[in-house]
Amino acid sequence: MKAIVDLFSTDYGLFSITVIVFVIAMGYWFYRFFVKKMEESEREVGRIER
């Protein structure tokens, strides 16, 4: 319980939450970015082979 209190009530706890949320959001953004680029690449390869 002390860990939860420290996580939400101290400056280093709040910074940790901020970093965790930022890394998760960045991972989601990179996932969408790379999936989009792979789909574009597949469309380009399809045009070249035809």
trRosetta pair geometry for C-beta under 8 A, 3 or more apart (Angstrom, degrees):
i j d omega theta_ij theta_ji phi_ij phi_ji
1 4 5.8 -52 -157 33 40 110
1 5 6.5 39 148 -17 69 105
2 5 5.6 -55 -149 39 35 112
2 6 6.2 35 153 -18 68 106
3 6 5.7 -54 -146 39 30 110
3 7 6.2 38 153 -28 64 105
4 7 5.5 -50 -147 30 31 116
4 8 6.6 4 164 2 64 108
5 8 6.7 -74 -150 48 26 91
5 9 5.6 -16 170 13 66 128
6 9 6.4 -77 -121 52 21 90
6 10 5.2 -8 -166 3 67 125
6 13 5.1 172 139 -68 63 137
7 10 7.6 -18 -75 35 7 92
7 13 4.0 177 -147 -161 26 118
7 14 7.9 122 165 -57 49 44
7 16 6.7 -84 -141 70 82 127
7 17 6.6 100 174 -52 93 108
8 13 6.1 -77 -20 132 19 134
8 14 7.1 70 -145 -76 33 79
8 17 7.6 53 -94 -40 61 148
9 13 6.6 31 46 55 44 147
10 13 4.3 94 58 5 86 107
10 14 6.9 -159 88 -5 44 85
11 14 5.9 -55 -146 39 31 108
11 15 6.2 32 154 -19 64 108
12 15 5.5 -50 -142 38 34 114
12 16 6.4 42 153 -25 63 102
13 16 5.6 -51 -151 31 31 114
13 17 6.7 31 151 -16 63 101
14 17 5.6 -49 -150 34 36 112
14 18 6.4 40 150 -21 65 104
15 18 5.5 -52 -149 35 34 116
15 19 6.4 34 153 -19 66 104
16 19 5.8 -54 -147 36 31 109
16 20 6.3 31 154 -19 65 107
17 20 5.7 -56 -147 37 31 112
17 21 6.3 27 157 -15 66 107
18 21 6.0 -58 -147 39 27 107
18 22 6.2 27 155 -20 64 110
19 22 5.6 -56 -144 38 30 113
19 23 6.2 29 158 -19 66 106
20 23 6.0 -55 -147 35 27 108
20 24 6.5 26 155 -16 62 107
21 24 5.8 -56 -149 38 31 111
21 25 6.3 29 155 -16 66 108
22 25 5.8 -58 -147 40 29 109
22 26 6.1 30 155 -20 66 109
23 26 5.6 -52 -142 38 30 112
23 27 6.3 36 154 -22 63 104
24 27 5.7 -53 -150 34 30 113
24 28 6.6 30 152 -17 63 104
25 28 5.7 -53 -150 36 34 111
25 29 6.3 34 152 -19 66 105
26 29 5.6 -52 -146 37 33 112
26 30 6.3 32 155 -16 66 105
27 30 5.9 -54 -145 39 30 108
27 31 6.3 36 153 -23 63 105
28 31 5.6 -52 -149 33 31 115
28 32 6.5 26 156 -13 65 105
29 32 6.0 -58 -150 39 31 106
29 33 6.1 33 152 -22 66 111
30 33 5.4 -54 -141 38 32 116
30 34 6.1 25 163 -14 68 107
31 34 6.3 -61 -147 39 24 102
31 35 6.3 22 157 -16 62 111
32 35 5.9 -57 -144 39 29 111
32 36 6.2 31 157 -21 64 108
33 36 5.9 -60 -153 35 25 111
33 37 6.5 20 153 -15 63 108
34 37 5.6 -53 -144 39 35 110
34 38 6.2 36 156 -21 67 104
35 38 5.8 -53 -147 36 30 111
35 39 6.5 30 154 -18 63 105
36 39 5.9 -56 -150 36 30 110
36 40 6.5 30 152 -18 64 106
37 40 5.6 -52 -147 37 34 113
37 41 6.2 36 153 -22 65 105
38 41 5.5 -53 -147 36 33 114
38 42 6.4 35 153 -21 65 102
39 42 5.7 -50 -147 34 32 111
39 43 6.6 33 153 -18 63 103
40 43 5.7 -55 -153 35 33 111
40 44 6.4 33 150 -19 66 106
41 44 5.6 -54 -148 36 33 112
41 45 6.3 33 154 -18 66 105
42 45 5.7 -52 -145 37 32 111
42 46 6.4 37 153 -22 63 106
43 46 5.6 -53 -150 34 32 116
43 47 6.7 32 152 -20 64 103
44 47 5.8 -54 -152 33 33 110
44 48 6.5 29 153 -19 66 106
45 48 5.8 -55 -146 36 33 110
45 49 6.3 28 159 -17 67 109
46 49 6.2 -58 -144 36 27 106
46 50 6.7 27 161 -25 61 109
47 50 6.3 -61 -154 27 28 111
